[in-house]
Amino acid sequence: MTASPTPTTAEELRGAGLRVTAARVALLETVRAGDHLGVEAIASGVRDRVGHISLQAVYEALHALTAAGLVRRIEPAGHPARYEGRVGDNHHHLVCRSCGAVVDVDCAVGDAPCLTASDDRGFAIDEAEVVYWGTCPDCSTGRSS
């Protein structure tokens, strides 16, 4: 049995019902290559790939890609929105209270348990967001020196 080829970024955009543009391809590739990037960092990455793009166009493309489920927006309390390409799985985030670093952490109990609330109150739950707060190793080391 032959494995299916991985879809290209353009094919993913088409499959999500989105028009394929150089900016959208560059944006999706930038988000996926990055690590919980903010809008300014994404815009810079897109500009490196395709030249000029307005910040408004970046926001509009991020909105479309998020709505299509191709990127995920996270917004830890007190921090600006960040975007990641890891979507559709059961992972959470660690956020450093000192420097604001954000890293992925897999759920400790397996497949989508976070979607089973003790009392769903009639809601059809389709997503859970868990954020762990603490101090990253770099900031912890800096404090103890």
HELIX and SHEET records of a PDB file:
HELIX    1   1 THR A    9  GLY A   15  1                                   7    
HELIX    2   2 ALA A   22  ALA A   33  1                                  12    
HELIX    3   3 VAL A   39  VAL A   50  1                                  12    
HELIX    4   4 LEU A   55  ALA A   67  1                                  13    
HELIX    5   5 PRO A  113  LEU A  115  5                                   3    
HELIX    6   6 PRO A  137  SER A  144  1                                   8    
SHEET    1   A 2 ARG A  72  ILE A  74  0                                        
SHEET    2   A 2 ARG A  82  GLU A  84 -1                                        
SHEET    1   B 3 VAL A 102  ASP A 106  0                                        
SHEET    2   B 3 HIS A  91  CYS A  96 -1                                        
SHEET    3   B 3 VAL A 131  GLY A 134  1                                        
END                                                                             
